[in-house]
Amino acid sequence: MKFIHTADWHLGKLVHGVYMTGDQRHFLHQFIDVVEEEKPDAVVIAGDLYDRSVPPTDAVELLNEILFKINVELNTPVVAIGGNHDSAERLSFGSSWYKQSKFYLSGKLVNDFRPIHINGVNFYLVPYAEPGMVRHLLDDDRVHSHDDAMKAIVNRIEEYLNPNEPNVLVGHAFVLGGATSDSERTLSVGGSGCVHSSSFDPFSYTALGHLHSPDAIKHDKIRYSGSLLKYSFSEAKQEKSISILEMKENGEFDLRTRSLKPKKDLREIEGHLDELMDPAFYEKQNLDDYLKITLFDEGALLDPINKLRQVYPNVLHLERRIAVTDMKKKSSFLSMKEERKELDLFKQFYEQMTTSEFTEDKQRVMTDVIEKVLREEAMK
């Protein structure tokens, strides 16, 4: 059984003030060509079809157009779930009759964990849901974090799961250890938004959405497809792709990826202003790409962004290297100052609470602890 795993389309996405709908349409028409060529038994979309709960009209029309072509014109079953950017209620509209054309859309988590059967494979659909909603739905007071919620859901799924058949979970979650990017919305404060990979042990394959890199996590049976396009400059060096799986009867599978070409790439370039405006440099560039430009020049520059846009019309972000360096130095200084302040406070507390000396060894241990906490805070 062959299926295509994709996710995080984020239709209606706004990147640095530019709506990406035209770029998304160009990309999705290539995606349709792949579906037509590969002839999969199903297309799996693991959440975040839209970028916001109330998407713009052209994003709704684009989704309708693409899903109609895949599901109706190409007669390909679609398995899709809602993500944290989607409106569960809006996506759920019409889902009961969609099934008649083998369009299985689960926008909102319900207390029914029976699988969708397609050509010998069982698909379990787990749309994004907050822990509080899962706690109420399952009447389980032990659910307080996303990890608790996923464990409770998988426990319910296991009531229906046949371990002798291929089982695929389609979910939208942040697996502990996954690599994030700037365009992903934080699921919750601290570590409570993370899900441990062990939750997915019962499944032959877990098709995930949420993290935007296909390489966000290294695991034999858990995979993020990655986002449709690059949606932030932290993703500029990522190679976006779609995952194509061929599932065997024993649950083993072969996986390969296909990369599609965006209408305009999202890239970073750097150099002195005169260098970037030199035809010897820019004639080798794709000038229509979305760009972040870092200038090495020191001193005042007269209207550099408009000069650059005469050659590179889609400059989305401009910064000066000296300003970035100064910001890093300031951040480092503030971090050192914060660390010093925390250490002094702990030393005062220690001396008030004990009669022991706050030795250099103890100070080193506490410094390591403070540094670790500050690093973790900076990553949130």
ABEGO torsion letter per residue (X at the ends): XBBBBBBGAGBGBBBGGBBAAAAAAAAAAAAAAAAAAAGBABBBBBEGABABABBBAAAAAAAAAAAAAAAAAAGBBBBBBBBAABBAAAAABGAAAAAAAGBBBBABBBBBABBBBBGGBBBBBBBBBBAAAAAAAAGBAABABAAAAAAAAAAAAAAABBAABBBBBBBBBBBBGBBBBAABBBABBEAAABBBAAAAAABABBBBBGBABAAABBBAABBBAEBABBABAAAAABBBBBBBBBBBAAGBBBBBBBBBBBABBBBBBBEBAAAAABAAAAAABBAABBBBBBBABBEBBBGAAAAAAAABAABABBBBAAAAAAAAAAAAAAAAAAAAAAAAAAAAAAAAABABBBBAAAAAAAAAAAAAAAAAAAAX
